[in-house]
Amino acid sequence: MADHTIQTATDAAGLAALISRAAEQKTGAKPGLPPVERWDPPFCGDLDMEIRADGTWFYMGTPIGRQPLVRLFSTVLRKDEDGRTYLVTPVEKVGIRVQDAPFLAVEMNASERDGEQVLTFRTNVGDVVEAGAEHPLRFVIAGENRELKPYLLVRGRLEALVSRAVMYDLVELGETAEVGGVAMFAVRSAGELFPIMPAADLDMLSHE
């Protein structure tokens, strides 16, 4: 029990310090994000922090209720080549757990630019991202129920899972197009075509 108490105190102190350093890095920078991809700090262990599949952040098993704090943490997230996700500052890198994707796309707007459809998404932590060549959409059929799960690349290797409500709006904008000689159900944004599934499998969506 004593060891657990010491570990808890250490984690809490480390978390507070991490918040402070993250805030310092954002202060004075242009509106947006710190340059986490350019930082190369030492790995300082894992933090008992988890991002659940619904986008909720937990620290030591308790939801982080302060949305500004969650947004702050989200600005110093980085997913590395090892497939793990970290909170990164210039002086340290700590590992966290991510159940699915670190972000959730909770809103979508469809507009037109130069005669082409443009899909813009807003995430649960305030990112606004236009799907296109730099921010592609990908689609996964997952689980025993063959659930359609769309993902949007937000930055670096970090993706947003498109929420179920937004996913249905996204599918409504789909069309059938030939990709590699196969009729695919797909969606367009900013001049890019993103295949969702073979058109022959489209009935699956109506039976979910």
KELO-479234 format. One line per field, with one value per atom (N, C-alpha, C): chain; residue number from 1; residue in one letter; x, y, z. Coordinates in Angstrom, 3 decimals, m for minus. Layout:
ch A:...
i NUM:...
aa A:...
u X:...
v Y:...
w Z:...
% end
This chain:
ch A:A:A:A:A:A:A:A:A:A:A:A:A:A:A:A:A:A:A:A:A:A:A:A:A:A:A:A:A:A:A:A:A:A:A:A:A:A:A:A:A:A:A:A:A:A:A:A:A:A:A:A:A:A:A:A:A:A:A:A:A:A:A:A:A:A:A:A:A:A:A:A:A:A:A:A:A:A:A:A:A:A:A:A:A:A:A:A:A:A:A:A:A:A:A:A:A:A:A:A:A:A:A:A:A:A:A:A:A:A:A:A:A:A:A:A:A:A:A:A:A:A:A:A:A:A:A:A:A:A:A:A:A:A:A:A:A:A:A:A:A:A:A:A:A:A:A:A:A:A:A:A:A:A:A:A:A:A:A:A:A:A:A:A:A:A:A:A:A:A:A:A:A:A:A:A:A:A:A:A:A:A:A:A:A:A:A:A:A:A:A:A:A:A:A:A:A:A:A:A:A:A:A:A:A:A:A:A:A:A:A:A:A:A:A:A:A:A:A:A:A:A:A:A:A:A:A:A:A:A:A:A:A:A:A:A:A:A:A:A:A:A:A:A:A:A:A:A:A:A:A:A:A:A:A:A:A:A:A:A:A:A:A:A:A:A:A:A:A:A:A:A:A:A:A:A:A:A:A:A:A:A:A:A:A:A:A:A:A:A:A:A:A:A:A:A:A:A:A:A:A:A:A:A:A:A:A:A:A:A:A:A:A:A:A:A:A:A:A:A:A:A:A:A:A:A:A:A:A:A:A:A:A:A:A:A:A:A:A:A:A:A:A:A:A:A:A:A:A:A:A:A:A:A:A:A:A:A:A:A:A:A:A:A:A:A:A:A:A:A:A:A:A:A:A:A:A:A:A:A:A:A:A:A:A:A:A:A:A:A:A:A:A:A:A:A:A:A:A:A:A:A:A:A:A:A:A:A:A:A:A:A:A:A:A:A:A:A:A:A:A:A:A:A:A:A:A:A:A:A:A:A:A:A:A:A:A:A:A:A:A:A:A:A:A:A:A:A:A:A:A:A:A:A:A:A:A:A:A:A:A:A:A:A:A:A:A:A:A:A:A:A:A:A:A:A:A:A:A:A:A:A:A:A:A:A:A:A:A:A:A:A:A:A:A:A:A:A:A:A:A:A:A:A:A:A:A:A:A:A:A:A:A:A:A:A:A:A:A:A:A:A:A:A:A:A:A:A:A:A:A:A:A:A:A:A:A:A:A:A:A:A:A:A:A:A:A:A:A:A:A:A:A:A:A:A:A:A:A:A:A:A:A:A:A:A:A:A:A:A:A:A:A:A:A:A:A:A:A:A:A:A:A:A:A:A:A:A:A:A:A:A:A:A:A:A:A:A:A:A:A:A:A:A:A:A:A:A:A:A:A:A:A:A:A:A:A:A:A:A:A:A:A:A
i 1:1:1:2:2:2:3:3:3:4:4:4:5:5:5:6:6:6:7:7:7:8:8:8:9:9:9:10:10:10:11:11:11:12:12:12:13:13:13:14:14:14:15:15:15:16:16:16:17:17:17:18:18:18:19:19:19:20:20:20:21:21:21:22:22:22:23:23:23:24:24:24:25:25:25:26:26:26:27:27:27:28:28:28:29:29:29:30:30:30:31:31:31:32:32:32:33:33:33:34:34:34:35:35:35:36:36:36:37:37:37:38:38:38:39:39:39:40:40:40:41:41:41:42:42:42:43:43:43:44:44:44:45:45:45:46:46:46:47:47:47:48:48:48:49:49:49:50:50:50:51:51:51:52:52:52:53:53:53:54:54:54:55:55:55:56:56:56:57:57:57:58:58:58:59:59:59:60:60:60:61:61:61:62:62:62:63:63:63:64:64:64:65:65:65:66:66:66:67:67:67:68:68:68:69:69:69:70:70:70:71:71:71:72:72:72:73:73:73:74:74:74:75:75:75:76:76:76:77:77:77:78:78:78:79:79:79:80:80:80:81:81:81:82:82:82:83:83:83:84:84:84:85:85:85:86:86:86:87:87:87:88:88:88:89:89:89:90:90:90:91:91:91:92:92:92:93:93:93:94:94:94:95:95:95:96:96:96:97:97:97:98:98:98:99:99:99:100:100:100:101:101:101:102:102:102:103:103:103:104:104:104:105:105:105:106:106:106:107:107:107:108:108:108:109:109:109:110:110:110:111:111:111:112:112:112:113:113:113:114:114:114:115:115:115:116:116:116:117:117:117:118:118:118:119:119:119:120:120:120:121:121:121:122:122:122:123:123:123:124:124:124:125:125:125:126:126:126:127:127:127:128:128:128:129:129:129:130:130:130:131:131:131:132:132:132:133:133:133:134:134:134:135:135:135:136:136:136:137:137:137:138:138:138:139:139:139:140:140:140:141:141:141:142:142:142:143:143:143:144:144:144:145:145:145:146:146:146:147:147:147:148:148:148:149:149:149:150:150:150:151:151:151:152:152:152:153:153:153:154:154:154:155:155:155:156:156:156:157:157:157:158:158:158:159:159:159:160:160:160:161:161:161:162:162:162:163:163:163:164:164:164:165:165:165:166:166:166:167:167:167:168:168:168:169:169:169:170:170:170:171:171:171:172:172:172:173:173:173:174:174:174:175:175:175:176:176:176:177:177:177:178:178:178:179:179:179:180:180:180:181:181:181:182:182:182:183:183:183:184:184:184:185:185:185:186:186:186:187:187:187:188:188:188:189:189:189:190:190:190:191:191:191:192:192:192:193:193:193:194:194:194:195:195:195:196:196:196:197:197:197:198:198:198:199:199:199:200:200:200:201:201:201:202:202:202:203:203:203:204:204:204:205:205:205:206:206:206:207:207:207:208:208:208
aa M:M:M:A:A:A:D:D:D:H:H:H:T:T:T:I:I:I:Q:Q:Q:T:T:T:A:A:A:T:T:T:D:D:D:A:A:A:A:A:A:G:G:G:L:L:L:A:A:A:A:A:A:L:L:L:I:I:I:S:S:S:R:R:R:A:A:A:A:A:A:E:E:E:Q:Q:Q:K:K:K:T:T:T:G:G:G:A:A:A:K:K:K:P:P:P:G:G:G:L:L:L:P:P:P:P:P:P:V:V:V:E:E:E:R:R:R:W:W:W:D:D:D:P:P:P:P:P:P:F:F:F:C:C:C:G:G:G:D:D:D:L:L:L:D:D:D:M:M:M:E:E:E:I:I:I:R:R:R:A:A:A:D:D:D:G:G:G:T:T:T:W:W:W:F:F:F:Y:Y:Y:M:M:M:G:G:G:T:T:T:P:P:P:I:I:I:G:G:G:R:R:R:Q:Q:Q:P:P:P:L:L:L:V:V:V:R:R:R:L:L:L:F:F:F:S:S:S:T:T:T:V:V:V:L:L:L:R:R:R:K:K:K:D:D:D:E:E:E:D:D:D:G:G:G:R:R:R:T:T:T:Y:Y:Y:L:L:L:V:V:V:T:T:T:P:P:P:V:V:V:E:E:E:K:K:K:V:V:V:G:G:G:I:I:I:R:R:R:V:V:V:Q:Q:Q:D:D:D:A:A:A:P:P:P:F:F:F:L:L:L:A:A:A:V:V:V:E:E:E:M:M:M:N:N:N:A:A:A:S:S:S:E:E:E:R:R:R:D:D:D:G:G:G:E:E:E:Q:Q:Q:V:V:V:L:L:L:T:T:T:F:F:F:R:R:R:T:T:T:N:N:N:V:V:V:G:G:G:D:D:D:V:V:V:V:V:V:E:E:E:A:A:A:G:G:G:A:A:A:E:E:E:H:H:H:P:P:P:L:L:L:R:R:R:F:F:F:V:V:V:I:I:I:A:A:A:G:G:G:E:E:E:N:N:N:R:R:R:E:E:E:L:L:L:K:K:K:P:P:P:Y:Y:Y:L:L:L:L:L:L:V:V:V:R:R:R:G:G:G:R:R:R:L:L:L:E:E:E:A:A:A:L:L:L:V:V:V:S:S:S:R:R:R:A:A:A:V:V:V:M:M:M:Y:Y:Y:D:D:D:L:L:L:V:V:V:E:E:E:L:L:L:G:G:G:E:E:E:T:T:T:A:A:A:E:E:E:V:V:V:G:G:G:G:G:G:V:V:V:A:A:A:M:M:M:F:F:F:A:A:A:V:V:V:R:R:R:S:S:S:A:A:A:G:G:G:E:E:E:L:L:L:F:F:F:P:P:P:I:I:I:M:M:M:P:P:P:A:A:A:A:A:A:D:D:D:L:L:L:D:D:D:M:M:M:L:L:L:S:S:S:H:H:H:E:E:E
u 0.835:0.000:0.869:1.943:2.835:3.453:3.899:4.499:3.501:2.242:1.214:0.988:0.988:0.783:1.910:3.138:4.286:4.169:3.792:3.670:2.592:1.467:0.374:0.822:1.519:2.002:2.971:3.840:4.799:4.086:3.093:2.349:1.626:1.020:0.277:1.211:2.366:3.331:3.856:4.132:4.614:3.581:2.331:1.261:1.165:1.225:1.151:2.305:3.500:4.667:4.540:3.990:3.822:2.846:1.764:0.795:1.476:2.274:2.965:3.884:4.672:5.610:4.883:3.781:3.005:2.434:1.942:1.384:2.456:3.662:4.762:5.112:5.048:5.403:4.367:3.115:2.080:2.052:2.369:2.355:3.384:2.949:3.866:3.991:3.501:3.543:2.371:2.442:1.317:0.110:m1.106:m2.280:m2.211:m2.368:m2.242:m1.507:m0.479:0.127:1.623:2.126:3.574:4.234:5.506:6.198:6.681:5.753:6.139:6.934:6.724:7.443:8.942:9.321:10.737:11.446:10.697:11.297:11.794:12.917:13.496:13.917:12.950:13.288:13.463:14.055:14.177:12.820:12.673:11.470:11.547:10.492:10.501:9.486:9.061:8.141:6.709:5.832:4.414:3.630:2.612:1.696:0.387:m0.268:m1.539:m2.642:m2.552:m3.530:m4.015:m5.305:m5.888:m6.936:m6.945:m8.011:m8.922:m10.164:m11.110:m11.634:m12.321:m12.813:m13.824:m14.514:m15.507:m14.879:m13.542:m12.851:m12.628:m13.128:m12.956:m11.541:m10.925:m9.584:m9.706:m8.930:m8.901:m7.488:m7.410:m6.135:m6.302:m5.518:m5.587:m7.016:m7.670:m8.999:m10.141:m9.842:m10.878:m10.955:m12.161:m12.276:m11.719:m11.027:m10.553:m11.703:m12.297:m13.513:m13.274:m12.047:m11.766:m11.390:m12.309:m12.062:m10.868:m10.628:m9.419:m8.134:m8.128:m6.956:m6.794:m7.906:m7.849:m7.338:m7.815:m7.358:m5.861:m5.415:m3.989:m3.157:m3.553:m2.835:m2.842:m3.972:m4.080:m3.084:m2.638:m1.701:m0.281:0.000:1.348:1.340:0.324:0.263:1.126:1.730:2.476:2.441:2.210:2.291:3.562:4.425:5.732:5.722:6.860:6.960:6.724:6.898:6.665:5.188:4.325:2.889:2.277:3.108:2.609:2.378:1.507:1.175:1.768:2.317:3.030:2.554:2.716:2.685:4.141:4.399:5.779:5.985:7.041:7.511:8.981:9.622:11.041:11.939:11.479:12.363:11.986:10.779:10.406:9.307:9.252:8.226:7.655:6.329:5.706:4.633:4.544:3.586:2.214:1.176:m0.192:m0.875:m2.048:m2.785:m3.918:m4.135:m5.227:m6.008:m7.285:m8.089:m8.301:m8.585:m8.868:m8.088:m8.686:m8.002:m7.948:m6.936:m6.826:m7.882:m8.448:m9.453:m10.754:m11.818:m13.126:m13.641:m14.012:m14.600:m16.092:m16.521:m17.880:m18.782:m18.215:m19.019:m18.399:m19.251:m18.764:m19.553:m18.853:m19.502:m19.103:m20.090:m19.843:m20.046:m19.029:m19.109:m18.553:m18.519:m18.010:m16.957:m15.867:m14.805:m14.309:m14.343:m13.916:m14.652:m15.916:m16.741:m16.538:m15.738:m15.473:m15.981:m16.462:m16.929:m15.747:m15.927:m14.906:m15.577:m15.013:m15.530:m14.600:m15.149:m14.374:m14.918:m14.025:m14.413:m13.912:m14.685:m14.251:m14.107:m13.003:m12.785:m13.259:m13.299:m13.734:m12.760:m11.552:m10.588:m10.349:m11.224:m11.191:m10.414:m9.808:m9.141:m10.180:m9.896:m10.729:m9.875:m10.312:m9.477:m10.267:m9.663:m10.270:m9.741:m10.626:m10.214:m9.691:m8.557:m7.949:m6.649:m5.762:m4.506:m3.650:m3.609:m2.785:m3.491:m4.797:m5.594:m6.587:m6.069:m6.932:m7.907:m8.990:m9.936:m9.608:m9.738:m9.639:m10.803:m11.179:m12.358:m12.004:m12.460:m12.174:m13.500:m13.584:m14.721:m14.241:m14.811:m14.257:m15.299:m14.812:m15.644:m16.550:m17.155:m18.054:m19.272:m19.687:m20.853:m20.488:m19.223:m18.747:m19.159:m18.701:m19.012:m18.086:m18.659:m17.878:m17.319:m15.980:m15.326:m14.445:m14.852:m14.011:m13.021:m11.819:m10.783:m10.278:m9.965:m9.417:m8.047:m7.035:m5.709:m5.718:m5.424:m5.481:m4.125:m3.091:m1.725:m0.740:0.446:1.435:0.858:0.870:0.233:m1.057:m1.534:m2.708:m3.990:m4.917:m6.172:m7.355:m8.460:m9.741:m10.691:m11.320:m12.398:m13.631:m14.268:m15.483:m16.633:m17.303:m18.380:m19.487:m20.289:m21.310:m22.301:m22.742:m23.703:m23.115:m21.855:m21.199:m20.937:m20.643:m20.392:m21.592:m22.797:m23.980:m24.134:m23.831:m23.864:m22.827:m21.663:m20.587:m20.997:m21.605:m22.017:m23.083:m23.915:m24.951:m24.348:m23.101:m22.433:m21.656:m21.740:m20.977:m21.498:m20.648:m20.976:m20.244:m20.656:m19.969:m18.962:m17.741:m16.682:m15.762:m15.127:m14.221:m12.834:m12.326:m10.993:m10.234:m9.199:m8.428:m9.252:m10.210:m11.039:m12.171:m12.354:m13.413:m14.381:m15.679:m16.696:m16.673:m16.332:m16.218:m17.207:m17.757:m18.510:m17.465:m17.510:m16.436:m17.004:m16.174:m16.560:m15.435:m15.795:m14.825:m14.675:m13.454:m13.217:m11.955:m12.058:m10.907:m10.145:m10.877:m10.256:m9.734:m9.887:m9.427:m10.621:m10.414:m11.445:m11.010:m11.869:m11.545:m12.496:m11.994:m12.853:m13.340:m14.610:m15.195:m15.274:m15.831:m15.974:m16.393:m16.246:m16.761:m18.252:m18.676:m20.098:m20.980:m20.456:m21.233:m21.556:m20.783:m21.007:m21.842:m22.375:m23.045:m24.276:m24.927:m26.126:m25.824:m24.583:m24.205:m24.583:m24.446:m24.707:m26.173:m27.058:m28.486:m28.977:m28.119:m28.544:m27.877:m27.161:m26.510:m27.542
v m1.208:0.000:1.256:1.220:2.384:2.658:1.580:1.750:2.353:1.886:2.416:3.901:4.288:5.693:6.559:6.056:6.806:6.967:5.873:5.932:6.921:6.908:7.829:9.271:9.550:10.912:11.339:10.414:10.719:11.024:10.193:10.416:11.757:12.087:13.341:14.535:14.447:15.544:15.658:14.499:14.514:15.084:14.758:15.271:16.785:17.296:18.746:19.452:18.871:19.470:19.420:18.307:18.158:19.199:19.425:20.450:21.806:22.119:23.406:23.570:22.539:22.636:22.705:21.953:21.995:23.391:23.990:25.344:26.339:26.180:27.077:26.965:25.759:25.568:26.194:26.185:26.754:28.271:28.809:30.257:30.915:31.940:32.662:32.085:30.868:30.289:30.811:30.632:31.055:30.203:30.730:29.942:28.598:27.541:26.231:25.280:24.653:23.525:23.689:23.183:23.172:22.226:22.445:21.616:20.289:19.442:18.207:17.258:17.322:16.421:16.727:17.940:18.328:18.060:17.733:17.522:16.087:15.917:14.583:14.399:14.425:14.299:12.835:12.567:11.187:10.636:9.321:8.655:8.551:9.007:9.054:8.106:7.087:6.106:6.346:5.520:5.588:6.329:7.050:7.744:6.956:6.906:6.193:7.069:7.244:8.061:7.260:7.358:6.583:7.412:7.284:7.880:6.739:6.763:5.700:5.852:4.802:4.776:5.888:6.357:7.425:8.809:8.876:10.153:10.716:10.033:10.513:10.214:11.207:11.049:10.671:9.682:9.250:9.400:9.839:9.853:9.064:8.005:7.118:6.612:6.265:5.669:6.648:7.932:8.955:9.846:10.122:11.005:12.390:12.945:14.324:15.229:15.896:16.654:18.044:18.528:19.894:19.854:20.277:20.234:21.074:22.260:23.002:22.209:21.408:20.591:19.489:18.878:17.849:18.449:19.624:20.285:20.575:20.998:21.299:20.040:18.943:17.688:17.263:17.482:17.032:17.724:18.921:19.662:19.117:18.301:17.746:16.224:15.720:14.296:14.004:12.820:12.366:10.841:10.311:8.868:8.584:7.735:7.475:6.221:5.957:4.814:3.487:3.455:2.213:1.921:2.807:2.598:3.082:3.570:4.047:5.561:6.011:7.424:8.013:9.221:9.861:11.303:11.800:13.230:13.691:14.736:15.135:16.617:16.898:18.271:18.288:19.445:19.456:18.667:18.405:17.779:16.349:15.888:14.524:13.995:12.672:11.969:10.873:10.882:9.866:9.140:7.834:7.025:7.056:7.045:6.917:5.813:5.384:4.337:4.949:4.386:4.837:3.603:3.535:2.360:2.206:3.322:3.251:4.350:5.519:6.681:7.773:8.633:9.665:10.756:10.943:11.989:11.382:12.161:11.774:12.911:12.601:13.614:13.698:14.838:14.967:15.831:16.436:17.301:17.326:17.401:17.472:18.525:19.261:20.232:19.929:19.845:19.622:20.936:21.363:22.600:22.337:23.386:23.239:24.300:23.892:24.824:24.460:25.411:25.178:23.983:23.869:22.807:21.445:21.372:20.085:20.097:18.938:18.794:18.809:19.530:19.594:19.239:18.259:17.829:18.314:19.075:19.608:19.040:18.548:17.897:18.693:18.622:19.183:18.041:18.033:16.970:17.394:16.433:16.697:17.574:17.779:18.656:19.951:20.223:21.525:21.633:20.538:20.584:20.717:21.519:21.620:21.161:20.084:19.405:19.181:19.549:19.349:18.049:17.126:15.858:16.111:15.491:15.670:14.905:15.327:14.608:14.568:15.668:15.713:15.124:15.047:14.515:13.495:12.319:11.328:10.665:10.166:9.318:7.865:7.009:5.576:4.884:3.731:3.045:1.607:1.168:m0.171:m0.868:m2.136:m2.959:m3.805:m3.563:m4.158:m4.960:m5.968:m6.703:m7.737:m8.546:m9.598:m9.039:m7.835:m7.203:m6.436:m6.552:m5.865:m4.393:m3.720:m2.304:m1.444:m0.481:0.456:1.540:1.713:2.715:3.594:4.844:5.775:6.490:6.703:7.444:8.577:9.706:10.870:11.165:11.309:11.680:13.161:13.438:14.809:15.492:14.858:15.394:14.310:14.386:13.352:11.984:11.085:9.772:9.687:10.812:10.837:10.925:10.029:9.978:10.305:10.676:10.832:9.758:9.052:8.154:9.006:8.804:9.554:8.966:9.810:9.330:8.702:7.859:7.124:8.061:9.101:10.033:10.709:11.138:11.790:10.781:9.537:8.500:8.319:8.343:8.190:9.366:10.586:11.745:11.593:11.057:10.866:9.867:8.766:7.727:8.254:9.164:9.748:10.467:10.890:11.626:10.704:9.409:8.455:8.277:7.706:7.431:6.168:5.613:4.450:4.910:4.465:4.844:3.646:3.606:2.497:2.796:1.869:2.003:0.708:0.800:m0.385:m1.463:m1.030:m1.985:m2.580:m2.106:m2.617:m1.488:m1.778:m0.789:m0.617:0.586:0.863:1.938:1.784:2.861:3.766:5.052:5.963:7.344:8.187:9.562:10.478:11.658:12.619:13.809:14.335:15.582:16.218:17.505:18.305:17.622:17.035:16.433:15.027:14.461:13.101:12.160:10.914:9.886:8.887:8.656:7.754:6.554:5.374:4.184:3.769:3.431:2.969:1.448:0.861:m0.593:m0.949:m2.212:m2.621:m2.338:m1.813:m1.480:m2.701:m3.884:m5.109:m5.387:m4.796:m5.010:m3.915:m3.023:m1.840:m2.194:m3.307:m3.682:m3.854:m4.119:m4.329:m3.117:m1.913:m0.710:m0.610:m1.019:m0.872:m1.903:m2.913:m3.957:m3.842:m2.717:m2.559:m2.340
w 0.000:0.000:0.000:0.816:0.869:m0.485:m1.163:m2.478:m3.443:m3.365:m4.260:m4.002:m2.707:m2.340:m2.889:m2.757:m3.277:m4.789:m5.481:m6.933:m7.352:m6.592:m6.907:m6.755:m5.670:m5.444:m6.539:m6.941:m7.999:m9.302:m9.644:m10.884:m10.865:m9.720:m9.620:m9.762:m9.101:m9.202:m10.627:m11.237:m12.611:m13.569:m13.322:m14.176:m14.070:m12.852:m12.654:m13.353:m13.239:m13.884:m15.396:m15.887:m17.325:m17.861:m17.128:m17.519:m17.621:m16.602:m16.570:m17.770:m18.064:m19.186:m20.517:m20.634:m21.877:m22.093:m21.014:m21.118:m21.528:m20.969:m21.324:m22.791:m23.328:m24.727:m25.654:m25.233:m26.093:m26.007:m24.819:m24.643:m25.562:m26.274:m27.131:m28.521:m28.725:m30.059:m30.861:m32.175:m32.989:m32.611:m32.800:m32.475:m33.190:m32.449:m33.056:m32.144:m32.673:m31.992:m31.772:m30.649:m30.443:m31.447:m31.747:m32.749:m32.170:m31.715:m31.023:m31.913:m33.230:m34.135:m34.154:m33.778:m33.806:m32.492:m31.452:m30.141:m30.016:m29.340:m29.153:m27.692:m26.776:m25.358:m24.967:m23.807:m23.336:m22.890:m23.011:m22.526:m21.010:m20.336:m18.871:m18.239:m18.977:m18.413:m18.851:m18.323:m18.674:m17.594:m18.035:m17.134:m17.121:m15.969:m15.874:m16.458:m17.758:m18.484:m19.681:m19.965:m21.060:m21.781:m23.092:m23.900:m24.323:m23.853:m24.157:m25.581:m26.032:m27.414:m27.690:m26.646:m26.845:m26.756:m26.674:m26.632:m25.244:m24.196:m22.829:m22.334:m21.721:m21.148:m19.676:m19.255:m17.865:m17.317:m16.059:m15.348:m14.061:m13.909:m12.746:m12.526:m13.628:m13.562:m13.404:m13.341:m13.148:m14.384:m14.894:m16.066:m15.770:m16.740:m16.624:m17.040:m16.069:m16.338:m16.903:m16.818:m17.284:m18.765:m19.615:m21.053:m21.484:m20.887:m21.276:m21.007:m19.942:m19.642:m20.686:m21.070:m22.117:m23.426:m23.767:m25.000:m24.928:m23.759:m23.587:m23.803:m23.173:m23.363:m24.830:m25.490:m26.881:m27.797:m27.406:m28.256:m28.167:m27.149:m27.022:m27.192:m27.870:m28.199:m29.426:m29.428:m30.600:m30.647:m31.832:m32.042:m32.813:m32.249:m32.843:m33.709:m34.317:m35.224:m34.528:m33.218:m32.481:m32.280:m32.772:m32.670:m31.369:m30.447:m29.162:m29.204:m28.305:m28.228:m26.960:m27.097:m25.988:m25.806:m24.575:m24.315:m24.353:m25.135:m25.405:m25.092:m24.357:m24.171:m24.594:m24.641:m25.034:m24.091:m22.847:m21.871:m21.504:m21.857:m21.511:m22.426:m22.469:m23.238:m22.352:m22.167:m21.320:m22.126:m21.924:m22.657:m22.028:m22.868:m22.395:m23.208:m22.761:m23.457:m24.277:m25.454:m26.329:m26.760:m26.406:m26.722:m28.225:m28.892:m30.333:m31.041:m31.167:m31.743:m30.678:m30.727:m29.689:m29.784:m30.964:m31.152:m31.672:m31.545:m32.058:m32.930:m34.171:m35.052:m34.746:m34.228:m33.706:m34.585:m35.609:m36.482:m37.867:m38.890:m40.268:m41.028:m41.868:m42.742:m44.182:m45.055:m46.479:m47.223:m47.956:m48.726:m50.118:m50.928:m52.290:m52.550:m53.209:m53.569:m54.958:m55.848:m57.236:m57.851:m57.523:m58.103:m57.475:m56.412:m55.763:m54.323:m53.890:m52.520:m51.548:m50.448:m49.398:m48.077:m47.380:m46.087:m44.989:m44.059:m42.954:m41.649:m40.815:m39.564:m38.372:m37.291:m36.005:m35.017:m34.274:m33.302:m31.916:m31.027:m29.648:m28.876:m29.391:m28.705:m29.480:m30.457:m31.114:m32.407:m32.888:m34.184:m35.290:m36.283:m37.482:m38.657:m39.296:m40.289:m41.569:m42.684:m43.999:m44.594:m44.863:m45.466:m46.871:m47.196:m48.509:m48.570:m49.459:m49.659:m48.393:m47.643:m46.438:m45.228:m45.293:m44.179:m44.732:m45.105:m45.740:m44.773:m45.354:m44.648:m44.960:m43.969:m44.222:m43.528:m44.044:m43.539:m43.191:m42.017:m41.520:m41.221:m41.574:m41.173:m39.999:m38.816:m37.600:m36.836:m36.122:m35.179:m35.814:m34.956:m35.422:m36.147:m35.748:m36.382:m37.652:m38.060:m39.270:m39.259:m38.222:m38.034:m38.884:m39.576:m40.374:m39.466:m39.493:m38.661:m39.540:m39.766:m40.535:m39.618:m40.152:m39.431:m40.316:m39.678:m40.364:m39.780:m40.651:m40.176:m39.797:m38.535:m38.027:m38.153:m37.587:m37.701:m37.315:m37.908:m37.643:m37.969:m36.960:m37.114:m36.305:m35.804:m34.939:m35.762:m35.452:m36.181:m35.272:m35.908:m35.219:m35.731:m34.817:m35.191:m35.458:m36.596:m36.923:m36.115:m35.325:m34.462:m35.305:m34.666:m35.405:m36.089:m35.374:m35.971:m37.202:m37.108:m38.242:m39.355:m38.976:m39.977:m40.895:m40.339:m41.179:m42.140:m41.666:m42.566:m43.671:m43.315:m44.287:m45.357:m44.940:m45.878:m46.849:m46.367:m47.234:m48.431:m48.314:m49.390:m50.326:m50.081:m50.873:m52.285:m53.125:m54.516:m54.948:m56.053:m56.605:m57.649:m57.517:m58.456:m58.666:m59.824:m60.119:m59.556:m58.770:m58.182:m58.465:m59.288:m59.611:m60.301:m61.097:m61.830:m61.018:m59.766:m58.899:m58.577:m58.660:m58.293:m56.780:m56.341:m54.915:m54.497:m53.314:m52.686:m52.039:m52.337:m51.925:m51.643:m51.047:m50.774:m51.248:m51.719:m52.231:m51.295:m51.241:m50.522:m51.062:m51.402:m51.846:m52.979:m53.916:m55.091:m54.900:m53.711:m53.426:m53.292:m53.728:m53.614:m52.548:m51.572:m50.470:m50.497:m50.900:m50.969:m49.577:m49.502:m48.245:m48.214:m49.266:m49.348:m50.768:m51.163:m52.472:m52.562:m53.685:m53.852:m53.637:m53.936:m53.766:m52.299:m51.391:m49.958:m49.311:m50.115:m49.582:m48.751:m49.068:m48.314:m46.831:m46.503:m45.109:m44.247:m44.809:m44.029:m43.621:m44.484:m44.202:m43.198:m42.878:m41.953:m40.593:m40.327:m39.030:m37.946
% end
